Each structure stands twice: as structure tokens, then as C-alpha cells.
């Protein structure tokens, strides 16, 4: 029995090393409070790229493209982006064409610089062929592997994992859940800002609220999850967007939580349909 336990431990260790190098299932990257010392406010006056994309002036009805879990660098099939490009071609120049992109983390598989270079080449294609000038990024657990937070921060706009921007009638908040935690500093800053913000809100991040997973790969602090759900339900949050689990699911928990499918593994994405006049944000799974 002892030999069996040793064999299983060694086998598991070798599996983790072969897949993720020195990463282990309990590794959570840099401390969340270290990454979320402040809540960045992106405005026309503070960010010329944001201003040039005319995000703040968006009003009435428009669509937002939501992508997640692209895992550039994964030793799997070539990323199946043909279906997405075909759809973008069909809506190009119409009211259905998305105005900007939310990318919900795990852009890279191991967090290596060359993986982000592949991801950025994909982003350039979205901009050059389809006019998607703004891709707002959140950080995922794979993006932190091997302590690669600095690579994500260097490559992925807006170079911080905790931020806010506004359109004419909505507020948009990016949260850092890449370590499976929110932690006190981020929660307190978020609560302070949301509580004084009367606009309808969209929250986007990597981990779902209602999907519990063990071994350090989920939002496993139930108190934090409950506090977030309560905070969002009381402060006009219309949609919570997350990835991580690679499949499609919609949960209503006082607001709509959309668990978005992996573009690489499910060949699917989400279109978030915004009606600012009515204060509505409804997701459509494109799978």
C-alpha cells in the first residue's frame, strides 16, 4: 500500500511537471492584493486608445463580442477561429457587428511571452479586418502559471487586472479572480466604487460565481462569493461574465451570470446585446 501511495504521488507530480512545468494545483500566482492595489479608471482623458475607439460615446443598442479561454500555446489542435471569423464576416458593416471585445482570461496556456505574441497577432487581426479597436482583457489562472503575471501585464491591455470604464449609459468593471480569490483590498475598493455608481453595470472576469471547483481552481471562498452576489444584486448589475469552465451556462442569481464557452475547445463565443436606453444586457451563446 505504501508503495502504491508513493507511485501515485510521483505519477501526479510528473503529470503536473509535464503539463505545467513547476506549477502545482495549489499555486495561485502573485498575491491578489498585490495585483489589485488600485482600481484603474479608464477615461477619454486618461487613455488615448480608449478615446480613439469612441467607447465612451456608445449609446442606444449595440453588441459586444465576448471571448475566453483561447489558450494560445496549448499542444492541441490549431485554434479553431474559422467559425468566429466567418461570423464576423457575415455581420461586418451591419448593426450586428460588435463594437468592442471582452477577453475573459487564459489567453495564454502557460503565460509565456511567445504565447502572448500569438494572442496579440490574433487581436491585430480582429482590429485590422473587423475594426475591433478595443479588446479589454482580464487575467486567468493559466496566465499566471510559472509566475508569469508580468508577461500578462506587459502584453494585455489595459495592463492591469482591476479596472473600470463607462459607455454613455453603462459601467463596466473588470475583476481579478485569476487566483481563485477576490481578497479584501479588491473587494473593498469594488464595493466603494459600485455603491456610488448608479448606472447599470456589467462585471467581467475569469471565474464564475456559482461554479465551485476544488484543488485551488475555483472561487473556493464561499463567503467572498456570497458577498459578491449580494453586492451585485443590490447595485444594478445586469450581467456577470466569466469563463474558465469551457462550456456554456446561464444562471440567474438576482442578475444574469453567463459562463462563457472556450473559443479554442468549444469553438464558441458570446454576443452581449446592450440596450442602454432600457438598461438591459443579455447574452447570446454562439455555439
Secondary structure, DSSP 8 states (H G I E B T S, - for coil): -HHHHHHHHHHHHHHHHHHHTT--TT---S-HHHHTSS-EE--TTT-HHHHHTT-TT--SEEEEEEE----BT-SSS----HHHHHHHHHHTTSTTSEEEEEE-S--BSS--HHHHHHHHHHHHHHHHHH----EEE---TGGGGGGTHHHHHHHSTTSSSSEEEE-SSEEEEE---TTS---HHHHHHHHHHHHT--SEEEEE-SS-SS---STT-S---HHHHHHHHHHHHHTTEEEEEE-SS-S-EEEESSSEEEE---HHHH--EEEEEEETTTTEEEEEEE-
